Amino acid sequence: MIADGELLWSGGRNLARSIFCGAPGVPPWSDLSFDLEGAVAASAANQFEADWTAAGGEPAARAAVTADDGAVGRTQFLPSGPDQTEDTVRALLIDACSMHRSVCSR
């Protein structure tokens, strides 16, 4: 969920009795959710607008949210999905594993 391009709330929110209460021999599920603000939320809002209009939705009446490209942070928005030509997350994970091996083997 993106609120006015400034706040992003994401993660798992499964709504089912089995998720909240578990089952015999199965503990309840622990969902992971998080919120972010700033440039990463603006990037997510702009990507949502692009996806929405590409799927045939009407463009929002508001202007695109501007992300502060000079902002320094620990997060980066990475779009993924069937409309992306490459699996960026997979490529980054493989690169990270490769970098870890080369750094740790020194």
FIKOLZA-1660 file (N, C-alpha, C; in steps of 0.1 Angstrom, whole numbers, plus 5000, padded with zeros to 4 digits):
% residues 106
   i   px   py   pz ch aa at
   1 5008 4988 5000  A  M  N
   1 5000 5000 5000  A  M CA
   1 5009 5012 5000  A  M  C
   2 5006 5022 4992  A  I  N
   2 5013 5034 4991  A  I CA
   2 5004 5046 4994  A  I  C
   3 5008 5054 5004  A  A  N
   3 5000 5065 5008  A  A CA
   3 5006 5078 5002  A  A  C
   4 5000 5084 4993  A  D  N
   4 5004 5097 4987  A  D CA
   4 5018 5098 4983  A  D  C
   5 5024 5087 4980  A  G  N
   5 5038 5087 4975  A  G CA
   5 5049 5089 4985  A  G  C
   6 5044 5090 4998  A  E  N
   6 5054 5093 5008  A  E CA
   6 5056 5082 5018  A  E  C
   7 5046 5073 5019  A  L  N
   7 5047 5062 5029  A  L CA
   7 5044 5049 5021  A  L  C
   8 5052 5039 5023  A  L  N
   8 5050 5026 5017  A  L CA
   8 5049 5015 5028  A  L  C
   9 5038 5008 5027  A  W  N
   9 5036 4997 5037  A  W CA
   9 5035 4984 5029  A  W  C
  10 5044 4975 5031  A  S  N
  10 5045 4963 5023  A  S CA
  10 5047 4950 5031  A  S  C
  11 5046 4939 5025  A  G  N
  11 5049 4926 5032  A  G CA
  11 5037 4917 5031  A  G  C
  12 5037 4907 5039  A  G  N
  12 5026 4897 5039  A  G CA
  12 5015 4901 5049  A  G  C
  13 5003 4900 5045  A  R  N
  13 4991 4902 5053  A  R CA
  13 4981 4891 5049  A  R  C
  14 4983 4879 5054  A  N  N
  14 4974 4869 5051  A  N CA
  14 4962 4869 5060  A  N  C
  15 4950 4868 5055  A  L  N
  15 4938 4869 5064  A  L CA
  15 4931 4856 5063  A  L  C
  16 4934 4847 5072  A  A  N
  16 4928 4834 5073  A  A CA
  16 4929 4829 5087  A  A  C
  17 4919 4821 5091  A  R  N
  17 4919 4816 5105  A  R CA
  17 4932 4807 5107  A  R  C
  18 4935 4799 5097  A  S  N
  18 4947 4790 5098  A  S CA
  18 4960 4798 5100  A  S  C
  19 4960 4810 5094  A  I  N
  19 4972 4818 5095  A  I CA
  19 4973 4824 5109  A  I  C
  20 4962 4829 5115  A  F  N
  20 4962 4835 5128  A  F CA
  20 4963 4825 5139  A  F  C
  21 4956 4814 5138  A  C  N
  21 4955 4804 5149  A  C CA
  21 4963 4792 5147  A  C  C
  22 4968 4789 5135  A  G  N
  22 4975 4777 5133  A  G CA
  22 4965 4765 5132  A  G  C
  23 4971 4753 5132  A  A  N
  23 4962 4741 5132  A  A CA
  23 4969 4731 5141  A  A  C
  24 4962 4720 5144  A  P  N
  24 4968 4710 5152  A  P CA
  24 4982 4706 5147  A  P  C
  25 4992 4708 5156  A  G  N
  25 5006 4705 5152  A  G CA
  25 5013 4715 5143  A  G  C
  26 5006 4726 5139  A  V  N
  26 5011 4736 5131  A  V CA
  26 5010 4750 5138  A  V  C
  27 5021 4757 5140  A  P  N
  27 5020 4770 5147  A  P CA
  27 5014 4781 5138  A  P  C
  28 5009 4791 5144  A  P  N
  28 5004 4803 5136  A  P CA
  28 5016 4808 5127  A  P  C
  29 5012 4814 5116  A  W  N
  29 5021 4819 5107  A  W CA
  29 5026 4833 5112  A  W  C
  30 5039 4836 5110  A  S  N
  30 5044 4850 5113  A  S CA
  30 5045 4857 5100  A  S  C
  31 5037 4867 5098  A  D  N
  31 5038 4876 5087  A  D CA
  31 5049 4886 5089  A  D  C
  32 5055 4890 5078  A  L  N
  32 5065 4901 5078  A  L CA
  32 5059 4912 5071  A  L  C
  33 5059 4924 5077  A  S  N
  33 5055 4936 5070  A  S CA
  33 5064 4947 5075  A  S  C
  34 5065 4957 5067  A  F  N
  34 5073 4969 5070  A  F CA
  34 5068 4981 5064  A  F  C
  35 5073 4993 5069  A  D  N
  35 5069 5005 5062  A  D CA
  35 5082 5013 5059  A  D  C
  36 5082 5020 5048  A  L  N
  36 5093 5028 5044  A  L CA
  36 5088 5042 5040  A  L  C
  37 5096 5052 5040  A  E  N
  37 5092 5065 5036  A  E CA
  37 5103 5071 5028  A  E  C
  38 5100 5082 5021  A  G  N
  38 5111 5089 5013  A  G CA
  38 5112 5084 4999  A  G  C
  39 5124 5084 4993  A  A  N
  39 5126 5081 4979  A  A CA
  39 5121 5068 4975  A  A  C
  40 5123 5058 4983  A  V  N
  40 5118 5044 4980  A  V CA
  40 5103 5044 4978  A  V  C
  41 5096 5051 4987  A  A  N
  41 5081 5051 4986  A  A CA
  41 5077 5059 4973  A  A  C
  42 5084 5069 4970  A  A  N
  42 5081 5077 4958  A  A CA
  42 5084 5068 4945  A  A  C
  43 5094 5060 4945  A  S  N
  43 5097 5051 4934  A  S CA
  43 5086 5041 4933  A  S  C
  44 5082 5035 4944  A  A  N
  44 5071 5025 4943  A  A CA
  44 5058 5031 4938  A  A  C
  45 5055 5044 4942  A  A  N
  45 5043 5050 4938  A  A CA
  45 5043 5053 4923  A  A  C
  46 5055 5057 4918  A  N  N
  46 5056 5059 4903  A  N CA
  46 5055 5046 4896  A  N  C
  47 5061 5036 4901  A  Q  N
  47 5060 5023 4894  A  Q CA
  47 5046 5017 4894  A  Q  C
  48 5039 5019 4905  A  F  N
  48 5025 5015 4905  A  F CA
  48 5017 5023 4895  A  F  C
  49 5019 5036 4894  A  E  N
  49 5011 5044 4883  A  E CA
  49 5014 5038 4869  A  E  C
  50 5027 5035 4867  A  A  N
  50 5031 5030 4853  A  A CA
  50 5024 5017 4851  A  A  C
  51 5025 5008 4861  A  D  N
  51 5018 4995 4859  A  D CA
  51 5003 4996 4858  A  D  C
  52 4997 5005 4865  A  W  N
  52 4983 5007 4865  A  W CA
  52 4978 5012 4851  A  W  C
  53 4985 5021 4846  A  T  N
  53 4981 5026 4833  A  T CA
  53 4984 5016 4822  A  T  C
  54 4995 5009 4823  A  A  N
  54 4999 4998 4813  A  A CA
  54 4988 4987 4813  A  A  C
  55 4982 4985 4824  A  A  N
  55 4971 4975 4825  A  A CA
  55 4958 4980 4821  A  A  C
  56 4957 4993 4817  A  G  N
  56 4945 4998 4812  A  G CA
  56 4937 5007 4821  A  G  C
  57 4943 5010 4833  A  G  N
  57 4937 5019 4843  A  G CA
  57 4939 5033 4839  A  G  C
  58 4930 5041 4844  A  E  N
  58 4931 5056 4842  A  E CA
  58 4942 5062 4849  A  E  C
  59 4950 5071 4843  A  P  N
  59 4961 5077 4851  A  P CA
  59 4955 5085 4862  A  P  C
  60 4963 5086 4873  A  A  N
  60 4959 5094 4885  A  A CA
  60 4958 5109 4881  A  A  C
  61 4950 5116 4887  A  A  N
  61 4949 5131 4885  A  A CA
  61 4960 5138 4890  A  A  C
  62 4968 5132 4899  A  R  N
  62 4979 5139 4905  A  R CA
  62 4992 5138 4897  A  R  C
  63 5001 5146 4899  A  A  N
  63 5014 5146 4892  A  A CA
  63 5023 5134 4898  A  A  C
  64 5032 5130 4890  A  A  N
  64 5041 5119 4895  A  A CA
  64 5049 5125 4907  A  A  C
  65 5051 5116 4917  A  V  N
  65 5059 5119 4929  A  V CA
  65 5073 5120 4925  A  V  C
  66 5080 5130 4930  A  T  N
  66 5094 5132 4927  A  T CA
  66 5102 5125 4939  A  T  C
  67 5111 5117 4935  A  A  N
  67 5120 5110 4944  A  A CA
  67 5133 5119 4946  A  A  C
  68 5138 5120 4958  A  D  N
  68 5150 5128 4960  A  D CA
  68 5162 5119 4956  A  D  C
  69 5167 5121 4944  A  D  N
  69 5177 5112 4939  A  D CA
  69 5190 5114 4947  A  D  C
  70 5192 5124 4954  A  G  N
  70 5204 5127 4962  A  G CA
  70 5203 5120 4976  A  G  C
  71 5191 5114 4979  A  A  N
  71 5189 5109 4992  A  A CA
  71 5198 5096 4994  A  A  C
  72 5204 5096 5006  A  V  N
  72 5212 5084 5009  A  V CA
  72 5204 5076 5019  A  V  C
  73 5203 5063 5016  A  G  N
  73 5196 5054 5025  A  G CA
  73 5200 5040 5024  A  G  C
  74 5194 5031 5031  A  R  N
  74 5197 5017 5030  A  R CA
  74 5187 5009 5022  A  R  C
  75 5178 5015 5015  A  T  N
  75 5168 5008 5007  A  T CA
  75 5169 5013 4993  A  T  C
  76 5165 5004 4984  A  Q  N
  76 5163 5008 4970  A  Q CA
  76 5151 5000 4964  A  Q  C
  77 5143 5007 4956  A  F  N
  77 5132 5000 4951  A  F CA
  77 5136 4993 4938  A  F  C
  78 5132 4980 4938  A  L  N
  78 5135 4972 4926  A  L CA
  78 5122 4966 4921  A  L  C
  79 5118 4971 4909  A  P  N
  79 5106 4966 4903  A  P CA
  79 5108 4952 4898  A  P  C
  80 5098 4943 4900  A  S  N
  80 5099 4930 4895  A  S CA
  80 5085 4925 4891  A  S  C
  81 5084 4916 4882  A  G  N
  81 5071 4910 4878  A  G CA
  81 5072 4906 4864  A  G  C
  82 5061 4901 4859  A  P  N
  82 5060 4895 4846  A  P CA
  82 5063 4905 4834  A  P  C
  83 5061 4918 4837  A  D  N
  83 5063 4928 4827  A  D CA
  83 5078 4933 4826  A  D  C
  84 5086 4928 4835  A  Q  N
  84 5101 4931 4835  A  Q CA
  84 5108 4922 4826  A  Q  C
  85 5117 4927 4818  A  T  N
  85 5125 4918 4809  A  T CA
  85 5135 4910 4816  A  T  C
  86 5140 4914 4827  A  E  N
  86 5150 4906 4835  A  E CA
  86 5145 4904 4849  A  E  C
  87 5150 4894 4856  A  D  N
  87 5147 4892 4870  A  D CA
  87 5159 4898 4878  A  D  C
  88 5157 4911 4880  A  T  N
  88 5167 4919 4887  A  T CA
  88 5171 4914 4901  A  T  C
  89 5161 4910 4909  A  V  N
  89 5164 4905 4922  A  V CA
  89 5172 4892 4921  A  V  C
  90 5169 4883 4913  A  R  N
  90 5177 4871 4911  A  R CA
  90 5191 4874 4907  A  R  C
  91 5193 4883 4897  A  A  N
  91 5207 4887 4893  A  A CA
  91 5215 4893 4904  A  A  C
  92 5208 4902 4912  A  L  N
  92 5215 4908 4923  A  L CA
  92 5219 4898 4934  A  L  C
  93 5210 4888 4937  A  L  N
  93 5214 4878 4947  A  L CA
  93 5225 4869 4942  A  L  C
  94 5225 4866 4929  A  I  N
  94 5237 4858 4924  A  I CA
  94 5249 4866 4925  A  I  C
  95 5249 4879 4921  A  D  N
  95 5261 4887 4922  A  D CA
  95 5266 4889 4936  A  D  C
  96 5256 4890 4946  A  A  N
  96 5260 4891 4960  A  A CA
  96 5267 4879 4965  A  A  C
  97 5262 4867 4961  A  C  N
  97 5268 4854 4965  A  C CA
  97 5282 4853 4959  A  C  C
  98 5284 4858 4946  A  S  N
  98 5297 4857 4940  A  S CA
  98 5306 4867 4946  A  S  C
  99 5302 4879 4950  A  M  N
  99 5310 4888 4956  A  M CA
  99 5314 4883 4970  A  M  C
 100 5305 4877 4977  A  H  N
 100 5308 4871 4991  A  H CA
 100 5319 4861 4990  A  H  C
 101 5318 4852 4980  A  R  N
 101 5328 4842 4979  A  R CA
 101 5342 4848 4976  A  R  C
 102 5342 4858 4967  A  S  N
 102 5355 4863 4963  A  S CA
 102 5361 4871 4974  A  S  C
 103 5353 4878 4982  A  V  N
 103 5358 4886 4993  A  V CA
 103 5363 4877 5004  A  V  C
 104 5355 4867 5007  A  C  N
 104 5358 4858 5018  A  C CA
 104 5370 4848 5015  A  C  C
 105 5373 4846 5003  A  S  N
 105 5384 4837 4999  A  S CA
 105 5397 4844 4999  A  S  C
 106 5398 4857 5002  A  R  N
 106 5410 4864 5002  A  R CA
 106 5418 4861 5014  A  R  C
% end
